[in-house]
Amino acid sequence: MSHLFSPWRLGHLALPNRIVIAPMCQYSAADGSATDWHMIHLGHLALSGAGLLTLEATAVSPDARITAQDLGLYSEENAAALARVMTAIRTHSPIRVAVQLAHAGRKASTRPPWRGGAQARPGEPDGWQTVAPSALPFHPGDHAPHFLDRHAMDRVREHFVVAARRAALLGLDGIEIHAAHGYLLHQFLSPLSNRRSDDYGGGLEQRMRFPLEIFDAVRHAFPVERPVWVRISATDWVPGGWDIEEAVQFSKALAARGCAAIHVSSGGLSPQQVIPAAPGFQVPFAERIRREAGIATIAVGLITEPRQAEAIVADGRADAVALARAMLYDPRWPWHAAAALGATVQAPKQYWRCQPADQPQLFDTSAAG
């Protein structure tokens, strides 16, 4: 029996397999609202056979967006547009759907990648004033972010709470809190971006305080039977920055608060990073956090081959694997993985006719209606 295709419980959420579609920004929203592109894109991925689909980084306020074209959940219009997409997915797919709630902090107000990805300064088209734990820009030449004082931090926390409540009303199955890739919560965690002298800067306990407050607030605002978990960067890949030892301690603190899992990525905090990218290069971080923090982990990063993913789960290095670019390249990756591993996968009955002759049991037809 395939370990990758064995059932898994993410908190109380039952999943048919351990394949997670990682959040992938599309930079295609209109004032934070999902568009027809999201209907096509997410609908396509919902038919993939993966166990869980995670919506892209979804901003909790307009200034929390990475770009002006980011998805958001900060207005009733945002919620209504996303409800349309969710209705289509629920009607035609059994896949579970989660949302990644995010605040970009000093990495907000940028242009989409296909327009260069540079910062849009305040006063420029699609530009606004960014905020951060300390008034330190991401790039040396960027317009500096404003320092977040306690009052502003309270507003950010409330924005996360309101977005979490909207996610609950939309029927989303879980929430992933984005504390990775150099965005706001990661900025609080890393000593490279957090130079505060108050209760939220300095030692590890102080730097963890605000991200933990955000987790507690979201966990309280979201139904207890639905999981909340956190995506982290396990290291900044910069000497003197956030590292795996601190990531383990942060994961322990999250586990004690009822966090369902840690989605383990890395980098994104500093342009000085040097990342030794290779197949599965982040898996050792997920393995160590799983072992030392006693919490379920989701491994991600250049996981592209079915037997590679199978071995990660079978060897106990992570509880699940997440795919992003590999899913864009091959949206039927779970089908092909099931065929390679001798497993079955959920697929729409309209597609059953494509079942390969040499794989007569590839598709799970037990739920035929």
Secondary structure, DSSP 8 states (H G I E B T S, - for coil): --STTS-EEETTEEESSSEEE--------BTTB--HHHHHHHHHHHTS--SEEEEEEEESSGGG-SBTT--B-SSHHHHHHHHHHHHHHHHH---EEEEEEE--GGG-SB--GGGT--B--TTSTT----EESSS--SSTTS---EE--HHHHHHHHHHHHHHHHHHHHTT-SEEEEEE-TTSHHHHHH-TTT----STTSSSHHHHHHHHHHHHHHHHHHS-TTS-EEEEEES--SSTTS--HHHHHHHHHHHHHTT---EEEE---S-TT------TTTTHHHHHHHHHHH---EEEESS---HHHHHHHHHTTS-SEEEESHHHHH-TTHHHHHHHHHT--B---GGGGGG--TT-TT-B--TT--
